[in-house]
Structure formats: C-alpha cells, structure tokens
Amino acid sequence: MLRAFCSPFALATLFFASFSAFAQLPAPVAAVLAQQGLPEEALGVLVLKGDATVLSHHADRPMQPASTMKLVTTMVSLERLGPVFRGRTELRTTGEIDKGVLRGNLVLKGGADADLSGEHLENMLRALHYQGIRRIEGDLVLDRSLWQPARMDVGIAPFDESPEAYYNVIPDALIINKNMLQIDMRSTTKRLNLEMQPELDRVTIGSDMNLIDADCSKWEDGWKLPEAVRQKDGRIKVLLHGTFPKDCARSYSINILDRNDYIERLFRQKWKELGGKFSGKVVEGTAPPDSRVLAEHSSRMLPELVRDTNKPSDNLLARTLFLSLGSLQPDPAAGSFALPANGETTFARADAAVREWMRAQRIDDTGLVMENGSGLSRTEQITPQQMAYLLHAGLRSNWMPEFLASMPIAGMDGTLRRRLQGTPAAGRARLKTGTLRNVVALAGYVPDANGVQNVFVAMVNSEQAGNGRGRAVLDALVDWVARSGAPQQQPAQQPAPVAP
C-alpha cells in the first residue's frame, strides 16, 4: 500500500529546514559522479518518502527536464480533461444530397484526434457512400481552427538534423497517420526496391541512393535528408538520398510531405477507391456554424493516450495533449468539448492551465518554462522540487492508477526495458526517462527495500552528460533508493490452532 503523504506546503517547509542535512550525496552516487567526470553542480535531485525528505541536492534550481516534462503534461491532462476525454474528427457539410451528389463543400474538421489514420478516414468516407453520396460538387475544406495558430509547423526551424523523423513531427488539430510515410527498402547486390505506404494519389517514390558494401544494421550511417519534389503536372515524387547497404532490408517512416498535400492525396485516393468522384479543390477554412455531421471518428480515451505517451516517450502525443489543455473545455450538458471564445493563442491557454493546476496544488510555478509540453526543447525548465511535488500530487489524484500505469517499469517495458535489469528496482520502480544531447533525467516512483514508495526526481544537465555518463549516475541513484531502508523483520509465525 502507498503511504500517506503530507501537503506540498508542508513538504516545502520540510525541504528548506532539511536542505543542509540532505545536500550530501550518498557515497555510492558521489563515487559514480566522480568516475564519470561530472561535477556535482550538474546534478539536481529530490527524493521524498512520506512526509520526509530523503535526499535533496540543488532541488530548487530550474533545470532542463527533457522528456520527464511529459509527466507534467499527462498528469494535468488527466486532472483537467478527465479520463473519458477523446479527440474527435468530423466530416461536415451545409450542402444537400441530391441523386447521389453532395451539392456543397465537404469539411474535414479536426478535433485533436491523435489516433486518426488512413483507415479511419476511409471508414468515414465509406459512411458517405452508405448515405448515397457518389459525387462531391464542391471543395474539400480542411478545418484546423481548433488550435491557433492552426499550422504551428510552418516556418519553424528544425529542432535538429532529422526533421523527417517521427519524434520531430509538430502537431495540429487535423493530422492523419501522424503525417508519416512508411518506406520499405530492400536491396540486392545491384538493385534497390522501394515501396511506400499509404498509397497516395499521384505520389511516387524514387531514389538516387548508391548501394555499398556495409553492415545492414548500420544502414542509417548513409542516410541523407529526403525531399518531396513537386513536378509540373502536379505529381509529387519522394526522393531518397545517400547510400544503402547491399543485400539489406529495412523499413523506415518519414515526415516529408506538407500535411495539406498528404491529406489531399490520401482523400483523393481513398474516395477514388470507393468509386467516388471529386473534381473540386482542397482548401483551408472553417466549418460553418450551421453545418451538420455526416461522419465522425473519435480517438481512444485519454488514459490509453497517456500510457502511449509516457511508455515509449511519444513527443507528438505529448504535444497534442498539451495543446488540448489550451483548446478544449468540458461541456457537461452536451457531453462534448467546445472552443473557448477568446483571442489567446492555444499555447498561452495551455500554459495557463498547467500553472493554474499547479497553484491549486500549492506548487510554486516560479521558474517553470514550457514550450511544447513534451520536453523536446532547449528552453523548457522545471525544478526537481516542482516535479517531485507534482508526482506527490499524482499519488493523491483520483486518476493515480492511470497515471502510475503509464510509466515505464524498470527493466521490463517502455524506455526502461533495458535499464536497471538485475537491480532491486527492476520490476518495481516506475520512472519516466528524459534524454537530450546535454540532458539525462528520471522521474517517478521507486519503492525502497520495505516496499515503501519514494517520489524520485533526478536530472543531469551538462554537455558531458551523454555517452552513458549521466545515465550511470541516475541509475546509481535509483539503485541507492531501492536498497534503502532495512527490511522489516517478520513476526514469528504462531502455530495454527488445532481443531477439537
């Protein structure tokens, strides 16, 4: 059972009273820190057990959390949006259906549906087919107005040298298949064969990659940024560049098409496969207030999305949940969600939602910096103390089981499946990982030797944190916490009474 925790205010008092007593790092951890050549100033730690501070080291200093920031986003999402929240995509129109013809525009309205796939779009279009629609006389209108600005990806400098990678996809309120193309690459000694999924209208794939003698497992060493080339006749050709090993087979997903192109080409392909006709344009716009729903799709419920955010550390899902905090408000009467009527950006509302929740938990948000809620950022900051108090509040939350179940289990699954194996924490600790070039972090819950739950937060911020150095320090900290506390002696077993 989880031990009762005191209030964040009382914890803050205890923290400052005991700071000097707990600033000394445990000897095993200090030894690993020195061995890895990292200064003590690079490490921030706070470990809480019940109403006591077990260890505190630079806990009030704002630090880069990397992907442990997802714990902030997912905890506040569960609290503010609730466990039955779903994103929703709709096909709407103001037109009339007359003899198999939809006379009017068809609006594809985005509602932060993180699960929307090509298969779901096909099912929605099939619903139009069942309603007797065979031809659309009008345009396809893409409505992303739920979030403002609607296209946050436009004009943004790449985060790193791999803008085509999935972890770099920037969300919007209407995105299908996460805007990814799956590329299957298979080579012989002389030829490279390519296949692309999903099939898109008038989109093909080609390559100028050179086949080389190389280890297939290191195929990414020769990968270069692909490009999407728009041809004069309106076709688009995806071109792969670089080198590829001979006699090698690999599959890789890329984000290379503009998302308007992606949706248009996918829509045209699916509608054509259903036997439908469409000669209009694809444009951006908003659904008229008097439009009606023809078909819809809803995402999975929030706890499932939270789990898929934290276990594999999914940046796109985290960013989608964060922006949903700033765009959606519960409407109990309608059983749905509505856009707040004010002029603030979606980010500003999301940031305010996080801070309001933290202050309601009596957590000081001074020094907190949020950019996208995923931790894939050079500017996001949080103190170990703030993160620990958030985790403490998580244990009191109605949605604590869902939150706890979303975290990777040490040595077993998610981003911790290969870490801490063979240690006392394996199969017991639940921790969110965080990694950037200069950041390594862990945050979550670690039971001690008696099974008493500890709130655990540790971050290393240093240009020398990579190559396993920062990870070694944090793993030593987790091991130290998991071994702490002498196992309690079990009372002597009394002989069972003998029945007369």
ABEGO torsion letter per residue (X at the ends): XBBBBBBAAAAAAAAAAAAAAAABBBAAAAAAAAAAGBBAAABBBBBBBEABBABBBGAABBBBAEAAAAAAAAAAAAAAAEAABBBBBBBBBABBBBGGBBBEBBBBBBAGBAABBAAAAAAAAAAAAAAGBABBBEBBBBBAAABOBABAABGBBBABABAABAAABBBBABBBGGGBBBBBBBBBAABBBBBBOBBBBGBBBBBABBBBBBBAAAAAAABBBBBBBBBAAGBBBBBBBEBBBBGBBBBBBBBABBAAAAAAAAAAAAAAAAGBBBABBBBBBBBBAABBBABBBBBBBAAAAAAAAAAAGBAAAAAAAAAAAAABBBBAAAGBBBBBBBABBAAAAAAAAAAAAAAAAGBBABGBBBAAGAGBBAABBBBAAAAAAAAAAAAABAAAAAAAAABBBBGABEAAAABGBGBAABGABBBBBBBBAABBBBBEBBBBAAGBBBBBBBBBBBAAABGGAAAAAAAAAAAAAAABEBBBBBBBBBBBBBBX
